[in-house]
Amino acid sequence: MDLRYSQEELAFRDEVRTFLADNLPEDIRQRLVDGERVDKDDLVTWSRALTAHGWAVPHWPVDHGGTGWDPMRQYIFLEETQKWPAPQPLAFGVNMVGPVIYTFGNAAQKARYLPRIANLDDWWCQGFSEPGAGSDLASLKTRAVRDGDHYVVNGQKTWTTYAQYADWIFCLVRTDPAAKKQEGISFLLIDMKTPGIEVRPIQTIDGGHEVNEVFLTDVRVPAENLVGEEHKGWDYAKFLLGNERTNIARVGMSKQRLARIRELAAMEMSSGRPLIEDERFREKLAAIEIELKALEITQLRVVAADARRGNTGRPDPASSILKIKGSEIQQATTDLLMRVMGPHALPYHGDEVEGSNELPIEPDYAASAAPGYFNFRKVSIYGGSNEIQKNIIAKAVLGL
Amino acid sequence: MDFDLTEEQSILKDSLDRLLADKYGFEDRKRHMAGPGGWSADMWGRYAEMGLMALPFAETDGGLGGTPVETMIVMESLGRALALEPYFATVVLCGAALRFGGNDDQRAELIPQVAEGALKLAFAQVERNSRYDLHHVEARAERDGGGFVISGRKSVVLHGDSADRLVVTARTAGSARDEGGIGLFLVDASAPGVSVRGYPTQDGLRAADIQLDRVAVGADAVLGDPEGGLALARRVVDAGIAALCAEAVGVMATLHALTIDYLKVRKQFGVPIGQFQVLQHKAVDIFVALEQSRSIAMFATMMADNEDDIERGRAMHAAKAEIGRNGRLAGENAIQLHGGVGMTMEYAVGHHFKRMTAIDITFGDADHHLRALAAKGGLLAA
């Protein structure tokens, strides 16, 4: 047992850092430090830089553009990009639909979609949740009825992140209403330009516009856009959701946010001295750091276990806690960051839906503090709420 | 980076777990507790035969050259069984005092005796007013010719009533809370002027209050620097904290297993109570606490022999705080999930809860270590 990185791993980490220093535009990095959302152009710029270096999709099979790194190197790359901070690749493409396509798709689908996903030529969004199908996802109602060479899709998806930018949506649709609810679902790829698709923004409590409703009315989807077998979509969805064991804890992002908190707390005054000197504040900070250290090692245990069994078998039982603990820590950091700014977190700087022409209110770096806190309440809700995660652990790990 | 045990380490773990599964059931433990000394001389002999006492010492000193990983393995296994023997006091704490503070003669004299299980030691550090501060030392060691005369009172000396010799912290200079002027002394437990009052602790182990009344020791009784011994005391306690964290993982693992089993067999409203979601979620909370504890105990193990006092100290603060917090959460929830049965002496889970609680308030509870880490700038501070 040795929890230090090997010389080779350290050399690799330096290589990643050098790449980040040489390739990530400083204005993009600064926007991330300030807690601003990266816009589509930033992400496209960064994805192209990664592609040019061959690092766009490290975890994919080498045939499809993967780097062949072992799980530890993949983790180091992820952590370094998060700590830097660099934009995180669009998960809906490279972490979700990409792996479904290269695992279950046919040759034509792989050739058509995968290179464009890796290079962010196509922006993908996820059509899973519906107004009546949240935690009980398998109760989804959006229907796809076969009509010659097409499926005709009718229904509504919701919480669709970045649908406003999307070129494509991967959807779970019901193809057999008579079957048991998990057995009548199929996995369809739908071009967002198809007639009958309407996207309506949902404004969230932080004032932001990340999520949308997507209405599908008589949308005609070529049958060749079915992934895998008809009615097997639930299996692919489970694969997609279970595939995420290295990115879900977001350890690197929480480290970066804690570093930012330290930096700001050294500048913000409290009782006539920098906040960082306040004992109570330091204890809150230390408590989060301790939890994060434990989570980091839990994460590394999972990575090491994946490396040992070639990333194919059952995940290590510890992996199931990454989502729960990771989300709790992310929420604790965004909470603390807002509290660092104190009353200066109050001014509302306008929202992304209506836009704002006002000049920023000083200090401008405080602008994202409260929205960040409000926005991050989502992380214990999305991707299977923490309560659903606990149900899963109780059943799958504890055998209850 | 590598989380695997070596083949030898795996064998160590398997054979100790087998021995304890075979010989250290709940009823066996009760019997050992009621026996002379409050622990099993038979088991102590078996540990020595397995080489556990020799593990952490250098081969040149008569040990097996084990690393903190070996100590982690042993302590986790002992924790799983709630073992009562004075391994922690003798091998982990005082063993560290000998390893890091003993001169050639002291190591040559004492380590072989410890390694074969013939010598039991205890670390006499806590005082009535010291709480968790290692630098708070009121006991005095006055220079007398070439040696010292030690007077003072030590509280809650773990396994102090089993020890043949004590490692005593005493002040050679300065006043009660000075960081300088502290020495560590080897004192024969049967020396004139030493009175030992042993008693059971809440977790079923043993401790003692020890009065030292003008106890004369020679110059050869000093471990390390008689005026600059605080750093050595810190190393001893840091080794202890890493080991306690590992023990806590074992204790918590059993707490967790007992609780899951109970949820599966106990029926109410016609079904096993483990089918109720509100109880399932509490069980998952215990699981999460266990896994996070396992991770932080590994971190403590990796840092236990780190030469950098500041870095090592920070790591131990973090680990002990996390273990204390998680242990309490796991223990209290385990009792709650067992209902009335969890409250009874005759059922195992309460004893694990009590050991977990004792670990928290040994060498600093979660609040103490969180405060200490915060005062030192936190874990991620450069």
Contacts between the chains, C-beta under 8 A, distances in Angstrom:
chain1	res1	chain2	res2	distance
A	1	B	2	6.2
A	1	B	3	5.8
A	1	B	4	6.6
A	1	B	5	6.4
A	1	B	9	7.8
A	1	B	69	5.1
A	1	B	298	7.1
A	1	B	301	7.6
A	1	B	302	7.6
A	2	B	1	6.7
A	2	B	2	4.9
A	2	B	302	7.5
A	3	B	1	6.0
A	3	B	3	7.7
A	3	B	298	6.5
A	3	B	299	6.9
A	3	B	302	4.5
A	4	B	1	6.7
A	4	B	302	7.6
A	5	B	1	5.6
A	6	B	1	6.9
A	9	B	1	6.7
A	72	B	1	6.1
A	255	B	380	7.0
A	258	B	380	5.9
A	259	B	380	7.2
A	262	B	378	7.8
A	262	B	380	7.6
A	262	B	381	7.4
A	279	B	371	7.5
A	279	B	374	6.4
A	279	B	375	7.4
A	282	B	374	3.7
A	282	B	375	7.3
A	282	B	377	7.7
A	282	B	378	6.5
A	283	B	370	5.5
A	283	B	371	6.2
A	283	B	374	4.3
A	285	B	374	7.2
A	285	B	378	5.6
A	286	B	318	7.8
A	286	B	321	7.9
A	286	B	370	5.9
A	286	B	373	4.6
A	286	B	374	4.3
A	286	B	378	4.6
A	286	B	379	6.4
A	287	B	321	7.6
A	287	B	370	5.9
A	289	B	318	7.3
A	289	B	373	8.0
A	289	B	378	5.3
A	289	B	379	4.1
A	289	B	380	5.1
A	290	B	296	7.4
A	290	B	318	4.5
A	290	B	321	5.6
A	290	B	322	5.1
A	290	B	370	7.5
A	290	B	373	7.2
A	290	B	379	6.1
A	291	B	292	7.3
A	291	B	322	7.1
A	293	B	296	6.7
A	293	B	299	6.2
A	293	B	318	5.9
A	293	B	322	7.8
A	293	B	379	5.8
A	294	B	292	4.3
A	294	B	293	7.5
A	294	B	295	4.6
A	294	B	296	4.3
A	294	B	299	7.4
A	294	B	322	5.5
A	295	B	292	7.0
A	295	B	295	7.4
A	296	B	295	7.9
A	297	B	295	3.6
A	297	B	296	6.9
A	297	B	298	5.8
A	297	B	299	5.6
A	298	B	291	5.8
A	298	B	292	6.3
A	298	B	294	7.9
A	298	B	295	4.4
A	300	B	1	6.3
A	300	B	3	7.4
A	301	B	3	5.6
A	301	B	295	6.5
A	301	B	298	8.0
A	304	B	1	6.7
A	304	B	2	7.1
A	304	B	3	4.6
A	304	B	4	7.8
A	305	B	3	7.7
A	308	B	4	7.7
A	317	B	291	7.6
A	318	B	291	4.9
A	318	B	294	8.0
A	318	B	295	7.9
A	321	B	287	7.2
A	321	B	288	4.7
A	321	B	291	5.5
A	321	B	292	7.4
A	324	B	284	7.9
A	324	B	288	6.2
A	325	B	288	6.4
A	325	B	292	6.7
A	387	B	281	7.1
A	390	B	280	6.7
A	390	B	281	4.6
A	390	B	284	4.3
A	391	B	277	6.8
A	391	B	280	6.8
A	393	B	284	4.7
A	393	B	287	6.4
A	394	B	274	7.8
A	394	B	277	7.9
A	394	B	280	3.7
A	394	B	281	7.3
A	394	B	283	6.3
A	394	B	284	5.6
A	397	B	287	6.7
A	398	B	260	5.3
A	398	B	274	7.9
A	398	B	280	7.5
A	398	B	283	5.8
A	398	B	284	7.0
A	398	B	287	6.4
A	399	B	260	7.2
A	399	B	264	7.4
A	400	B	260	7.1
A	400	B	263	5.9
A	400	B	264	6.9
A	400	B	274	3.9
A	400	B	275	7.1
A	400	B	280	5.3
A	400	B	283	6.5
